[in-house]
Amino acid sequence: MIARQDRQLLLTSHNPLVLDGLPLRNDAVRLFTVERSNRGKTVVRRVEVNKELLDKADQGVPLSQQWVMGTFGGVPNI
């Protein structure tokens, strides 16, 4: 069977532990944050996988914890 390259999967979750299963070193896997602006507009931003993010993960700080700490945005302002 030949894998089709023209497919996408969008996954949303309210559980940050889902982040820990993402293979972020694979450039085909993209992570986005979705927030509301001060005016109520939806703002979508791609999280750039950089050396800092990967170094923290390698040091034992999982992606879910980095999100809770506000490292790459998307944390609700409550």
PDB file of N, CA, C, O and CB in Angstrom:
ATOM      1  N   MET A   1       0.833  -1.174   0.000  1.00  0.00           N
ATOM      2  CA  MET A   1       0.000   0.000   0.000  1.00  0.00           C
ATOM      3  C   MET A   1       0.885   1.247   0.000  1.00  0.00           C
ATOM      4  O   MET A   1       1.864   1.316   0.742  1.00  0.00           O
ATOM      5  CB  MET A   1      -0.951  -0.007   1.210  1.00  0.00           C
ATOM      6  N   ILE A   2       0.545   2.211  -0.817  1.00  0.00           N
ATOM      7  CA  ILE A   2       1.298   3.458  -0.911  1.00  0.00           C
ATOM      8  C   ILE A   2       0.606   4.516  -0.059  1.00  0.00           C
ATOM      9  O   ILE A   2      -0.601   4.728  -0.167  1.00  0.00           O
ATOM     10  CB  ILE A   2       1.421   3.929  -2.392  1.00  0.00           C
ATOM     11  N   ALA A   3       1.395   5.180   0.794  1.00  0.00           N
ATOM     12  CA  ALA A   3       0.840   6.244   1.644  1.00  0.00           C
ATOM     13  C   ALA A   3       0.542   7.479   0.805  1.00  0.00           C
ATOM     14  O   ALA A   3       1.348   7.890  -0.029  1.00  0.00           O
ATOM     15  CB  ALA A   3       1.818   6.599   2.795  1.00  0.00           C
ATOM     16  N   ARG A   4      -0.622   8.061   1.039  1.00  0.00           N
ATOM     17  CA  ARG A   4      -0.987   9.297   0.336  1.00  0.00           C
ATOM     18  C   ARG A   4      -0.367  10.483   1.054  1.00  0.00           C
ATOM     19  O   ARG A   4      -0.407  10.567   2.282  1.00  0.00           O
ATOM     20  CB  ARG A   4      -2.534   9.459   0.247  1.00  0.00           C
ATOM     21  N   GLN A   5       0.199  11.388   0.293  1.00  0.00           N
ATOM     22  CA  GLN A   5       0.862  12.561   0.847  1.00  0.00           C
ATOM     23  C   GLN A   5      -0.051  13.775   0.930  1.00  0.00           C
ATOM     24  O   GLN A   5       0.362  14.811   1.451  1.00  0.00           O
ATOM     25  CB  GLN A   5       2.067  12.898   0.024  1.00  0.00           C
ATOM     26  N   ASP A   6      -1.284  13.679   0.432  1.00  0.00           N
ATOM     27  CA  ASP A   6      -2.160  14.843   0.366  1.00  0.00           C
ATOM     28  C   ASP A   6      -3.176  14.876   1.505  1.00  0.00           C
ATOM     29  O   ASP A   6      -4.232  15.494   1.368  1.00  0.00           O
ATOM     30  CB  ASP A   6      -2.882  14.864  -0.960  1.00  0.00           C
ATOM     31  N   ARG A   7      -2.876  14.228   2.613  1.00  0.00           N
ATOM     32  CA  ARG A   7      -3.804  14.195   3.739  1.00  0.00           C
ATOM     33  C   ARG A   7      -3.270  15.010   4.907  1.00  0.00           C
ATOM     34  O   ARG A   7      -2.064  15.157   5.103  1.00  0.00           O
ATOM     35  CB  ARG A   7      -4.063  12.753   4.177  1.00  0.00           C
ATOM     36  N   GLN A   8      -4.207  15.524   5.664  1.00  0.00           N
ATOM     37  CA  GLN A   8      -3.872  16.280   6.869  1.00  0.00           C
ATOM     38  C   GLN A   8      -4.719  15.779   8.008  1.00  0.00           C
ATOM     39  O   GLN A   8      -5.812  15.249   7.807  1.00  0.00           O
ATOM     40  CB  GLN A   8      -4.076  17.797   6.663  1.00  0.00           C
ATOM     41  N   LEU A   9      -4.206  15.952   9.204  1.00  0.00           N
ATOM     42  CA  LEU A   9      -4.965  15.645  10.401  1.00  0.00           C
ATOM     43  C   LEU A   9      -4.829  16.825  11.339  1.00  0.00           C
ATOM     44  O   LEU A   9      -3.717  17.249  11.653  1.00  0.00           O
ATOM     45  CB  LEU A   9      -4.479  14.323  11.071  1.00  0.00           C
ATOM     46  N   LEU A  10      -5.943  17.354  11.782  1.00  0.00           N
ATOM     47  CA  LEU A  10      -5.942  18.430  12.765  1.00  0.00           C
ATOM     48  C   LEU A  10      -6.471  17.845  14.060  1.00  0.00           C
ATOM     49  O   LEU A  10      -7.563  17.277  14.092  1.00  0.00           O
ATOM     50  CB  LEU A  10      -6.803  19.661  12.292  1.00  0.00           C
ATOM     51  N   LEU A  11      -5.701  17.981  15.121  1.00  0.00           N
ATOM     52  CA  LEU A  11      -6.075  17.443  16.418  1.00  0.00           C
ATOM     53  C   LEU A  11      -6.125  18.583  17.413  1.00  0.00           C
ATOM     54  O   LEU A  11      -5.175  19.358  17.528  1.00  0.00           O
ATOM     55  CB  LEU A  11      -5.087  16.342  16.880  1.00  0.00           C
ATOM     56  N   THR A  12      -7.218  18.685  18.123  1.00  0.00           N
ATOM     57  CA  THR A  12      -7.313  19.672  19.189  1.00  0.00           C
ATOM     58  C   THR A  12      -7.502  18.933  20.503  1.00  0.00           C
ATOM     59  O   THR A  12      -8.086  17.851  20.552  1.00  0.00           O
ATOM     60  CB  THR A  12      -8.481  20.678  18.935  1.00  0.00           C
ATOM     61  N   SER A  13      -6.995  19.540  21.559  1.00  0.00           N
ATOM     62  CA  SER A  13      -7.119  18.905  22.863  1.00  0.00           C
ATOM     63  C   SER A  13      -7.060  19.966  23.945  1.00  0.00           C
ATOM     64  O   SER A  13      -6.435  21.013  23.781  1.00  0.00           O
ATOM     65  CB  SER A  13      -6.013  17.848  23.074  1.00  0.00           C
ATOM     66  N   HIS A  14      -7.716  19.678  25.041  1.00  0.00           N
ATOM     67  CA  HIS A  14      -7.617  20.540  26.215  1.00  0.00           C
ATOM     68  C   HIS A  14      -6.713  19.900  27.259  1.00  0.00           C
ATOM     69  O   HIS A  14      -6.584  20.409  28.372  1.00  0.00           O
ATOM     70  CB  HIS A  14      -9.011  20.818  26.808  1.00  0.00           C
ATOM     71  N   ASN A  15      -6.093  18.790  26.901  1.00  0.00           N
ATOM     72  CA  ASN A  15      -5.205  18.088  27.817  1.00  0.00           C
ATOM     73  C   ASN A  15      -3.763  18.294  27.349  1.00  0.00           C
ATOM     74  O   ASN A  15      -3.388  17.784  26.293  1.00  0.00           O
ATOM     75  CB  ASN A  15      -5.563  16.566  27.893  1.00  0.00           C
ATOM     76  N   PRO A  16      -2.949  19.027  28.106  1.00  0.00           N
ATOM     77  CA  PRO A  16      -1.588  19.305  27.661  1.00  0.00           C
ATOM     78  C   PRO A  16      -0.705  18.064  27.541  1.00  0.00           C
ATOM     79  O   PRO A  16       0.324  18.117  26.867  1.00  0.00           O
ATOM     80  CB  PRO A  16      -0.951  20.267  28.600  1.00  0.00           C
ATOM     81  N   LEU A  17      -1.073  16.961  28.169  1.00  0.00           N
ATOM     82  CA  LEU A  17      -0.259  15.749  28.074  1.00  0.00           C
ATOM     83  C   LEU A  17      -0.188  15.205  26.650  1.00  0.00           C
ATOM     84  O   LEU A  17       0.740  14.467  26.315  1.00  0.00           O
ATOM     85  CB  LEU A  17      -0.810  14.683  28.997  1.00  0.00           C
ATOM     86  N   VAL A  18      -1.160  15.562  25.808  1.00  0.00           N
ATOM     87  CA  VAL A  18      -1.131  15.151  24.402  1.00  0.00           C
ATOM     88  C   VAL A  18       0.134  15.680  23.731  1.00  0.00           C
ATOM     89  O   VAL A  18       0.674  15.039  22.831  1.00  0.00           O
ATOM     90  CB  VAL A  18      -2.393  15.656  23.654  1.00  0.00           C
ATOM     91  N   LEU A  19       0.601  16.834  24.161  1.00  0.00           N
ATOM     92  CA  LEU A  19       1.784  17.450  23.562  1.00  0.00           C
ATOM     93  C   LEU A  19       3.017  16.573  23.692  1.00  0.00           C
ATOM     94  O   LEU A  19       3.898  16.604  22.832  1.00  0.00           O
ATOM     95  CB  LEU A  19       2.048  18.795  24.200  1.00  0.00           C
ATOM     96  N   ASP A  20       3.085  15.795  24.756  1.00  0.00           N
ATOM     97  CA  ASP A  20       4.285  14.992  25.009  1.00  0.00           C
ATOM     98  C   ASP A  20       4.460  13.859  24.000  1.00  0.00           C
ATOM     99  O   ASP A  20       5.547  13.290  23.902  1.00  0.00           O
ATOM    100  CB  ASP A  20       4.234  14.417  26.409  1.00  0.00           C
ATOM    101  N   GLY A  21       3.431  13.528  23.264  1.00  0.00           N
ATOM    102  CA  GLY A  21       3.521  12.463  22.272  1.00  0.00           C
ATOM    103  C   GLY A  21       3.843  12.950  20.869  1.00  0.00           C
ATOM    104  O   GLY A  21       3.938  12.141  19.946  1.00  0.00           O
ATOM    105  N   LEU A  22       4.012  14.252  20.690  1.00  0.00           N
ATOM    106  CA  LEU A  22       4.262  14.787  19.352  1.00  0.00           C
ATOM    107  C   LEU A  22       5.736  14.643  18.961  1.00  0.00           C
ATOM    108  O   LEU A  22       6.620  15.023  19.730  1.00  0.00           O
ATOM    109  CB  LEU A  22       3.840  16.260  19.283  1.00  0.00           C
ATOM    110  N   PRO A  23       6.003  14.100  17.778  1.00  0.00           N
ATOM    111  CA  PRO A  23       7.387  13.993  17.310  1.00  0.00           C
ATOM    112  C   PRO A  23       7.827  15.317  16.666  1.00  0.00           C
ATOM    113  O   PRO A  23       7.821  15.444  15.442  1.00  0.00           O
ATOM    114  CB  PRO A  23       7.534  12.817  16.296  1.00  0.00           C
ATOM    115  N   LEU A  24       8.199  16.280  17.476  1.00  0.00           N
ATOM    116  CA  LEU A  24       8.469  17.626  16.971  1.00  0.00           C
ATOM    117  C   LEU A  24       9.722  17.738  16.108  1.00  0.00           C
ATOM    118  O   LEU A  24       9.907  18.738  15.414  1.00  0.00           O
ATOM    119  CB  LEU A  24       8.589  18.563  18.118  1.00  0.00           C
ATOM    120  N   ARG A  25      10.572  16.736  16.143  1.00  0.00           N
ATOM    121  CA  ARG A  25      11.750  16.762  15.265  1.00  0.00           C
ATOM    122  C   ARG A  25      11.382  16.406  13.823  1.00  0.00           C
ATOM    123  O   ARG A  25      12.199  16.560  12.916  1.00  0.00           O
ATOM    124  CB  ARG A  25      12.822  15.791  15.784  1.00  0.00           C
ATOM    125  N   ASN A  26      10.155  15.933  13.615  1.00  0.00           N
ATOM    126  CA  ASN A  26       9.641  15.633  12.281  1.00  0.00           C
ATOM    127  C   ASN A  26       8.998  16.904  11.741  1.00  0.00           C
ATOM    128  O   ASN A  26       7.989  17.359  12.280  1.00  0.00           O
ATOM    129  CB  ASN A  26       8.615  14.438  12.310  1.00  0.00           C
ATOM    130  N   ASP A  27       9.562  17.484  10.689  1.00  0.00           N
ATOM    131  CA  ASP A  27       9.067  18.765  10.166  1.00  0.00           C
ATOM    132  C   ASP A  27       7.661  18.657   9.580  1.00  0.00           C
ATOM    133  O   ASP A  27       7.007  19.676   9.361  1.00  0.00           O
ATOM    134  CB  ASP A  27      10.017  19.291   9.105  1.00  0.00           C
ATOM    135  N   ALA A  28       7.195  17.451   9.328  1.00  0.00           N
ATOM    136  CA  ALA A  28       5.833  17.286   8.821  1.00  0.00           C
ATOM    137  C   ALA A  28       4.801  17.459   9.934  1.00  0.00           C
ATOM    138  O   ALA A  28       3.612  17.620   9.659  1.00  0.00           O
ATOM    139  CB  ALA A  28       5.674  15.911   8.166  1.00  0.00           C
ATOM    140  N   VAL A  29       5.251  17.426  11.185  1.00  0.00           N
ATOM    141  CA  VAL A  29       4.358  17.609  12.330  1.00  0.00           C
ATOM    142  C   VAL A  29       4.447  19.071  12.744  1.00  0.00           C
ATOM    143  O   VAL A  29       5.528  19.575  13.046  1.00  0.00           O
ATOM    144  CB  VAL A  29       4.734  16.647  13.528  1.00  0.00           C
ATOM    145  N   ARG A  30       3.318  19.739  12.755  1.00  0.00           N
ATOM    146  CA  ARG A  30       3.279  21.165  13.081  1.00  0.00           C
ATOM    147  C   ARG A  30       2.433  21.381  14.324  1.00  0.00           C
ATOM    148  O   ARG A  30       1.412  20.719  14.510  1.00  0.00           O
ATOM    149  CB  ARG A  30       2.722  21.990  11.896  1.00  0.00           C
ATOM    150  N   LEU A  31       2.853  22.297  15.164  1.00  0.00           N
ATOM    151  CA  LEU A  31       2.140  22.641  16.385  1.00  0.00           C
ATOM    152  C   LEU A  31       1.733  24.106  16.311  1.00  0.00           C
ATOM    153  O   LEU A  31       2.538  24.974  15.974  1.00  0.00           O
ATOM    154  CB  LEU A  31       3.013  22.364  17.647  1.00  0.00           C
ATOM    155  N   PHE A  32       0.462  24.364  16.634  1.00  0.00           N
ATOM    156  CA  PHE A  32      -0.061  25.720  16.607  1.00  0.00           C
ATOM    157  C   PHE A  32      -0.706  26.044  17.944  1.00  0.00           C
ATOM    158  O   PHE A  32      -1.210  25.157  18.633  1.00  0.00           O
ATOM    159  CB  PHE A  32      -1.073  25.897  15.458  1.00  0.00           C
ATOM    160  N   THR A  33      -0.686  27.327  18.308  1.00  0.00           N
ATOM    161  CA  THR A  33      -1.449  27.785  19.464  1.00  0.00           C
ATOM    162  C   THR A  33      -2.619  28.604  18.929  1.00  0.00           C
ATOM    163  O   THR A  33      -2.513  29.262  17.894  1.00  0.00           O
ATOM    164  CB  THR A  33      -0.555  28.629  20.461  1.00  0.00           C
ATOM    165  N   VAL A  34      -3.713  28.552  19.637  1.00  0.00           N
ATOM    166  CA  VAL A  34      -4.908  29.324  19.272  1.00  0.00           C
ATOM    167  C   VAL A  34      -5.312  30.120  20.498  1.00  0.00           C
ATOM    168  O   VAL A  34      -5.527  29.559  21.573  1.00  0.00           O
ATOM    169  CB  VAL A  34      -6.089  28.393  18.773  1.00  0.00           C
ATOM    170  N   GLU A  35      -5.414  31.428  20.332  1.00  0.00           N
ATOM    171  CA  GLU A  35      -5.758  32.327  21.432  1.00  0.00           C
ATOM    172  C   GLU A  35      -6.780  33.346  20.938  1.00  0.00           C
ATOM    173  O   GLU A  35      -7.084  33.423  19.747  1.00  0.00           O
ATOM    174  CB  GLU A  35      -4.488  33.042  21.993  1.00  0.00           C
ATOM    175  N   ARG A  36      -7.291  34.107  21.864  1.00  0.00           N
ATOM    176  CA  ARG A  36      -8.153  35.242  21.535  1.00  0.00           C
ATOM    177  C   ARG A  36      -7.370  36.520  21.821  1.00  0.00           C
ATOM    178  O   ARG A  36      -6.671  36.627  22.828  1.00  0.00           O
ATOM    179  CB  ARG A  36      -9.502  35.203  22.353  1.00  0.00           C
ATOM    180  N   SER A  37      -7.502  37.483  20.915  1.00  0.00           N
ATOM    181  CA  SER A  37      -6.873  38.778  21.136  1.00  0.00           C
ATOM    182  C   SER A  37      -7.710  39.567  22.145  1.00  0.00           C
ATOM    183  O   SER A  37      -8.785  39.124  22.550  1.00  0.00           O
ATOM    184  CB  SER A  37      -6.723  39.564  19.796  1.00  0.00           C
ATOM    185  N   ASN A  38      -7.211  40.732  22.544  1.00  0.00           N
ATOM    186  CA  ASN A  38      -7.957  41.598  23.461  1.00  0.00           C
ATOM    187  C   ASN A  38      -9.295  42.035  22.866  1.00  0.00           C
ATOM    188  O   ASN A  38     -10.219  42.396  23.595  1.00  0.00           O
ATOM    189  CB  ASN A  38      -7.125  42.828  23.818  1.00  0.00           C
ATOM    190  N   ARG A  39      -9.389  41.998  21.548  1.00  0.00           N
ATOM    191  CA  ARG A  39     -10.629  42.386  20.864  1.00  0.00           C
ATOM    192  C   ARG A  39     -11.523  41.190  20.548  1.00  0.00           C
ATOM    193  O   ARG A  39     -12.557  41.340  19.898  1.00  0.00           O
ATOM    194  CB  ARG A  39     -10.302  43.125  19.580  1.00  0.00           C
ATOM    195  N   GLY A  40     -11.126  40.007  21.008  1.00  0.00           N
ATOM    196  CA  GLY A  40     -11.945  38.823  20.814  1.00  0.00           C
ATOM    197  C   GLY A  40     -11.722  38.071  19.521  1.00  0.00           C
ATOM    198  O   GLY A  40     -12.448  37.122  19.223  1.00  0.00           O
ATOM    199  N   LYS A  41     -10.720  38.479  18.739  1.00  0.00           N
ATOM    200  CA  LYS A  41     -10.432  37.791  17.485  1.00  0.00           C
ATOM    201  C   LYS A  41      -9.569  36.553  17.752  1.00  0.00           C
ATOM    202  O   LYS A  41      -8.746  36.536  18.667  1.00  0.00           O
ATOM    203  CB  LYS A  41      -9.723  38.745  16.490  1.00  0.00           C
ATOM    204  N   THR A  42      -9.776  35.537  16.942  1.00  0.00           N
ATOM    205  CA  THR A  42      -8.982  34.320  17.059  1.00  0.00           C
ATOM    206  C   THR A  42      -7.618  34.551  16.435  1.00  0.00           C
ATOM    207  O   THR A  42      -7.512  35.048  15.314  1.00  0.00           O
ATOM    208  CB  THR A  42      -9.696  33.122  16.387  1.00  0.00           C
ATOM    209  N   VAL A  43      -6.575  34.186  17.169  1.00  0.00           N
ATOM    210  CA  VAL A  43      -5.201  34.340  16.703  1.00  0.00           C
ATOM    211  C   VAL A  43      -4.554  32.955  16.698  1.00  0.00           C
ATOM    212  O   VAL A  43      -4.477  32.291  17.731  1.00  0.00           O
ATOM    213  CB  VAL A  43      -4.394  35.348  17.608  1.00  0.00           C
ATOM    214  N   VAL A  44      -4.092  32.532  15.523  1.00  0.00           N
ATOM    215  CA  VAL A  44      -3.429  31.234  15.382  1.00  0.00           C
ATOM    216  C   VAL A  44      -1.964  31.492  15.060  1.00  0.00           C
ATOM    217  O   VAL A  44      -1.643  32.243  14.139  1.00  0.00           O
ATOM    218  CB  VAL A  44      -4.108  30.353  14.269  1.00  0.00           C
ATOM    219  N   ARG A  45      -1.077  30.859  15.829  1.00  0.00           N
ATOM    220  CA  ARG A  45       0.361  31.023  15.612  1.00  0.00           C
ATOM    221  C   ARG A  45       1.025  29.654  15.569  1.00  0.00           C
ATOM    222  O   ARG A  45       0.700  28.769  16.361  1.00  0.00           O
ATOM    223  CB  ARG A  45       0.996  31.904  16.722  1.00  0.00           C
ATOM    224  N   ARG A  46       1.947  29.492  14.647  1.00  0.00           N
ATOM    225  CA  ARG A  46       2.720  28.255  14.609  1.00  0.00           C
ATOM    226  C   ARG A  46       3.819  28.334  15.665  1.00  0.00           C
ATOM    227  O   ARG A  46       4.507  29.347  15.791  1.00  0.00           O
ATOM    228  CB  ARG A  46       3.325  28.010  13.188  1.00  0.00           C
ATOM    229  N   VAL A  47       3.968  27.260  16.413  1.00  0.00           N
ATOM    230  CA  VAL A  47       5.052  27.169  17.391  1.00  0.00           C
ATOM    231  C   VAL A  47       6.286  26.696  16.638  1.00  0.00           C
ATOM    232  O   VAL A  47       6.317  25.591  16.096  1.00  0.00           O
ATOM    233  CB  VAL A  47       4.690  26.194  18.588  1.00  0.00           C
ATOM    234  N   GLU A  48       7.299  27.550  16.615  1.00  0.00           N
ATOM    235  CA  GLU A  48       8.546  27.186  15.946  1.00  0.00           C
ATOM    236  C   GLU A  48       9.339  26.262  16.857  1.00  0.00           C
ATOM    237  O   GLU A  48       9.634  26.604  18.002  1.00  0.00           O
ATOM    238  CB  GLU A  48       9.380  28.451  15.577  1.00  0.00           C
ATOM    239  N   VAL A  49       9.673  25.109  16.347  1.00  0.00           N
ATOM    240  CA  VAL A  49      10.483  24.160  17.113  1.00  0.00           C
ATOM    241  C   VAL A  49      11.926  24.623  16.994  1.00  0.00           C
ATOM    242  O   VAL A  49      12.554  24.495  15.942  1.00  0.00           O
ATOM    243  CB  VAL A  49      10.302  22.671  16.596  1.00  0.00           C
ATOM    244  N   ASN A  50      12.440  25.164  18.098  1.00  0.00           N
ATOM    245  CA  ASN A  50      13.798  25.705  18.085  1.00  0.00           C
ATOM    246  C   ASN A  50      14.686  24.943  19.071  1.00  0.00           C
ATOM    247  O   ASN A  50      14.232  24.042  19.774  1.00  0.00           O
ATOM    248  CB  ASN A  50      13.785  27.210  18.427  1.00  0.00           C
ATOM    249  N   LYS A  51      15.946  25.325  19.102  1.00  0.00           N
ATOM    250  CA  LYS A  51      16.915  24.646  19.952  1.00  0.00           C
ATOM    251  C   LYS A  51      16.528  24.738  21.425  1.00  0.00           C
ATOM    252  O   LYS A  51      16.681  23.763  22.161  1.00  0.00           O
ATOM    253  CB  LYS A  51      18.304  25.233  19.741  1.00  0.00           C
ATOM    254  N   GLU A  52      16.037  25.878  21.861  1.00  0.00           N
ATOM    255  CA  GLU A  52      15.654  26.056  23.264  1.00  0.00           C
ATOM    256  C   GLU A  52      14.544  25.087  23.668  1.00  0.00           C
ATOM    257  O   GLU A  52      14.619  24.455  24.721  1.00  0.00           O
ATOM    258  CB  GLU A  52      15.202  27.498  23.511  1.00  0.00           C
ATOM    259  N   LEU A  53      13.533  24.977  22.841  1.00  0.00           N
ATOM    260  CA  LEU A  53      12.416  24.077  23.113  1.00  0.00           C
ATOM    261  C   LEU A  53      12.888  22.621  23.190  1.00  0.00           C
ATOM    262  O   LEU A  53      12.514  21.882  24.100  1.00  0.00           O
ATOM    263  CB  LEU A  53      11.336  24.229  22.030  1.00  0.00           C
ATOM    264  N   LEU A  54      13.719  22.224  22.214  1.00  0.00           N
ATOM    265  CA  LEU A  54      14.222  20.855  22.190  1.00  0.00           C
ATOM    266  C   LEU A  54      15.201  20.586  23.321  1.00  0.00           C
ATOM    267  O   LEU A  54      15.193  19.497  23.894  1.00  0.00           O
ATOM    268  CB  LEU A  54      14.885  20.568  20.863  1.00  0.00           C
ATOM    269  N   ASP A  55      16.054  21.570  23.658  1.00  0.00           N
ATOM    270  CA  ASP A  55      16.998  21.388  24.760  1.00  0.00           C
ATOM    271  C   ASP A  55      16.268  21.171  26.077  1.00  0.00           C
ATOM    272  O   ASP A  55      16.655  20.308  26.865  1.00  0.00           O
ATOM    273  CB  ASP A  55      17.931  22.597  24.870  1.00  0.00           C
ATOM    274  N   LYS A  56      15.217  21.943  26.322  1.00  0.00           N
ATOM    275  CA  LYS A  56      14.440  21.768  27.553  1.00  0.00           C
ATOM    276  C   LYS A  56      13.806  20.380  27.598  1.00  0.00           C
ATOM    277  O   LYS A  56      13.770  19.737  28.647  1.00  0.00           O
ATOM    278  CB  LYS A  56      13.351  22.853  27.664  1.00  0.00           C
ATOM    279  N   ALA A  57      13.308  19.927  26.451  1.00  0.00           N
ATOM    280  CA  ALA A  57      12.708  18.591  26.390  1.00  0.00           C
ATOM    281  C   ALA A  57      13.768  17.530  26.683  1.00  0.00           C
ATOM    282  O   ALA A  57      13.505  16.568  27.405  1.00  0.00           O
ATOM    283  CB  ALA A  57      12.060  18.341  24.999  1.00  0.00           C
ATOM    284  N   ASP A  58      14.965  17.706  26.123  1.00  0.00           N
ATOM    285  CA  ASP A  58      16.060  16.760  26.356  1.00  0.00           C
ATOM    286  C   ASP A  58      16.512  16.766  27.809  1.00  0.00           C
ATOM    287  O   ASP A  58      17.032  15.765  28.302  1.00  0.00           O
ATOM    288  CB  ASP A  58      17.240  17.085  25.450  1.00  0.00           C
ATOM    289  N   GLN A  59      16.316  17.898  28.505  1.00  0.00           N
ATOM    290  CA  GLN A  59      16.703  18.018  29.917  1.00  0.00           C
ATOM    291  C   GLN A  59      15.606  17.531  30.854  1.00  0.00           C
ATOM    292  O   GLN A  59      15.731  17.651  32.073  1.00  0.00           O
ATOM    293  CB  GLN A  59      17.049  19.464  30.246  1.00  0.00           C
ATOM    294  N   GLY A  60      14.543  16.987  30.298  1.00  0.00           N
ATOM    295  CA  GLY A  60      13.497  16.406  31.129  1.00  0.00           C
ATOM    296  C   GLY A  60      12.297  17.293  31.383  1.00  0.00           C
ATOM    297  O   GLY A  60      11.450  16.957  32.211  1.00  0.00           O
ATOM    298  N   VAL A  61      12.202  18.433  30.684  1.00  0.00           N
ATOM    299  CA  VAL A  61      11.027  19.298  30.820  1.00  0.00           C
ATOM    300  C   VAL A  61      10.122  18.995  29.628  1.00  0.00           C
ATOM    301  O   VAL A  61      10.345  19.505  28.530  1.00  0.00           O
ATOM    302  CB  VAL A  61      11.426  20.839  30.877  1.00  0.00           C
ATOM    303  N   PRO A  62       9.101  18.167  29.844  1.00  0.00           N
ATOM    304  CA  PRO A  62       8.249  17.767  28.713  1.00  0.00           C
ATOM    305  C   PRO A  62       7.503  18.953  28.116  1.00  0.00           C
ATOM    306  O   PRO A  62       7.343  19.994  28.753  1.00  0.00           O
ATOM    307  CB  PRO A  62       7.246  16.704  29.157  1.00  0.00           C
ATOM    308  N   LEU A  63       7.058  18.775  26.893  1.00  0.00           N
ATOM    309  CA  LEU A  63       6.362  19.837  26.171  1.00  0.00           C
ATOM    310  C   LEU A  63       5.128  20.308  26.917  1.00  0.00           C
ATOM    311  O   LEU A  63       4.818  21.499  26.915  1.00  0.00           O
ATOM    312  CB  LEU A  63       5.974  19.364  24.785  1.00  0.00           C
ATOM    313  N   SER A  64       4.417  19.379  27.560  1.00  0.00           N
ATOM    314  CA  SER A  64       3.222  19.763  28.315  1.00  0.00           C
ATOM    315  C   SER A  64       3.575  20.739  29.432  1.00  0.00           C
ATOM    316  O   SER A  64       2.850  21.706  29.667  1.00  0.00           O
ATOM    317  CB  SER A  64       2.532  18.518  28.899  1.00  0.00           C
ATOM    318  N   GLN A  65       4.668  20.492  30.109  1.00  0.00           N
ATOM    319  CA  GLN A  65       5.089  21.388  31.193  1.00  0.00           C
ATOM    320  C   GLN A  65       5.570  22.725  30.637  1.00  0.00           C
ATOM    321  O   GLN A  65       5.327  23.772  31.237  1.00  0.00           O
ATOM    322  CB  GLN A  65       6.204  20.733  32.033  1.00  0.00           C
ATOM    323  N   GLN A  66       6.243  22.693  29.505  1.00  0.00           N
ATOM    324  CA  GLN A  66       6.686  23.943  28.877  1.00  0.00           C
ATOM    325  C   GLN A  66       5.482  24.802  28.496  1.00  0.00           C
ATOM    326  O   GLN A  66       5.523  26.027  28.618  1.00  0.00           O
ATOM    327  CB  GLN A  66       7.552  23.650  27.628  1.00  0.00           C
ATOM    328  N   TRP A  67       4.408  24.152  28.034  1.00  0.00           N
ATOM    329  CA  TRP A  67       3.206  24.908  27.686  1.00  0.00           C
ATOM    330  C   TRP A  67       2.605  25.557  28.934  1.00  0.00           C
ATOM    331  O   TRP A  67       2.243  26.734  28.914  1.00  0.00           O
ATOM    332  CB  TRP A  67       2.167  23.990  27.002  1.00  0.00           C
ATOM    333  N   VAL A  68       2.499  24.784  30.019  1.00  0.00           N
ATOM    334  CA  VAL A  68       1.943  25.317  31.268  1.00  0.00           C
ATOM    335  C   VAL A  68       2.779  26.490  31.766  1.00  0.00           C
ATOM    336  O   VAL A  68       2.240  27.440  32.335  1.00  0.00           O
ATOM    337  CB  VAL A  68       1.874  24.215  32.349  1.00  0.00           C
ATOM    338  N   MET A  69       4.092  26.429  31.556  1.00  0.00           N
ATOM    339  CA  MET A  69       5.002  27.501  31.983  1.00  0.00           C
ATOM    340  C   MET A  69       4.909  28.722  31.057  1.00  0.00           C
ATOM    341  O   MET A  69       5.481  29.770  31.359  1.00  0.00           O
ATOM    342  CB  MET A  69       6.451  26.982  32.022  1.00  0.00           C
ATOM    343  N   GLY A  70       4.196  28.593  29.935  1.00  0.00           N
ATOM    344  CA  GLY A  70       4.053  29.719  29.001  1.00  0.00           C
ATOM    345  C   GLY A  70       5.203  29.875  28.043  1.00  0.00           C
ATOM    346  O   GLY A  70       5.370  30.943  27.454  1.00  0.00           O
ATOM    347  N   THR A  71       6.005  28.837  27.867  1.00  0.00           N
ATOM    348  CA  THR A  71       7.187  28.914  27.005  1.00  0.00           C
ATOM    349  C   THR A  71       6.859  29.282  25.572  1.00  0.00           C
ATOM    350  O   THR A  71       7.598  30.051  24.956  1.00  0.00           O
ATOM    351  CB  THR A  71       7.913  27.606  27.021  1.00  0.00           C
ATOM    352  N   PHE A  72       5.770  28.756  25.022  1.00  0.00           N
ATOM    353  CA  PHE A  72       5.478  29.021  23.620  1.00  0.00           C
ATOM    354  C   PHE A  72       4.076  29.558  23.373  1.00  0.00           C
ATOM    355  O   PHE A  72       3.586  29.495  22.245  1.00  0.00           O
ATOM    356  CB  PHE A  72       5.670  27.778  22.832  1.00  0.00           C
ATOM    357  N   GLY A  73       3.428  30.078  24.388  1.00  0.00           N
ATOM    358  CA  GLY A  73       2.138  30.749  24.192  1.00  0.00           C
ATOM    359  C   GLY A  73       0.959  29.803  24.225  1.00  0.00           C
ATOM    360  O   GLY A  73       1.111  28.599  24.428  1.00  0.00           O
ATOM    361  N   GLY A  74      -0.204  30.360  24.024  1.00  0.00           N
ATOM    362  CA  GLY A  74      -1.423  29.575  23.993  1.00  0.00           C
ATOM    363  C   GLY A  74      -2.007  29.266  25.358  1.00  0.00           C
ATOM    364  O   GLY A  74      -2.970  28.506  25.458  1.00  0.00           O
ATOM    365  N   VAL A  75      -1.438  29.844  26.421  1.00  0.00           N
ATOM    366  CA  VAL A  75      -1.949  29.601  27.772  1.00  0.00           C
ATOM    367  C   VAL A  75      -3.114  30.542  28.032  1.00  0.00           C
ATOM    368  O   VAL A  75      -2.983  31.749  27.828  1.00  0.00           O
ATOM    369  CB  VAL A  75      -0.831  29.794  28.845  1.00  0.00           C
ATOM    370  N   PRO A  76      -4.242  30.021  28.474  1.00  0.00           N
ATOM    371  CA  PRO A  76      -5.396  30.885  28.728  1.00  0.00           C
ATOM    372  C   PRO A  76      -5.100  31.946  29.780  1.00  0.00           C
ATOM    373  O   PRO A  76      -4.422  31.674  30.771  1.00  0.00           O
ATOM    374  CB  PRO A  76      -6.583  30.050  29.166  1.00  0.00           C
ATOM    375  N   ASN A  77      -5.604  33.145  29.565  1.00  0.00           N
ATOM    376  CA  ASN A  77      -5.438  34.241  30.508  1.00  0.00           C
ATOM    377  C   ASN A  77      -6.685  34.301  31.390  1.00  0.00           C
ATOM    378  O   ASN A  77      -7.660  34.982  31.071  1.00  0.00           O
ATOM    379  CB  ASN A  77      -5.200  35.602  29.765  1.00  0.00           C
ATOM    380  N   ILE A  78      -6.629  33.579  32.498  1.00  0.00           N
ATOM    381  CA  ILE A  78      -7.806  33.544  33.373  1.00  0.00           C
ATOM    382  C   ILE A  78      -7.492  34.124  34.736  1.00  0.00           C
ATOM    383  O   ILE A  78      -8.366  34.175  35.601  1.00  0.00           O
ATOM    384  CB  ILE A  78      -8.321  32.115  33.526  1.00  0.00           C
TER     385      ILE A  78
END
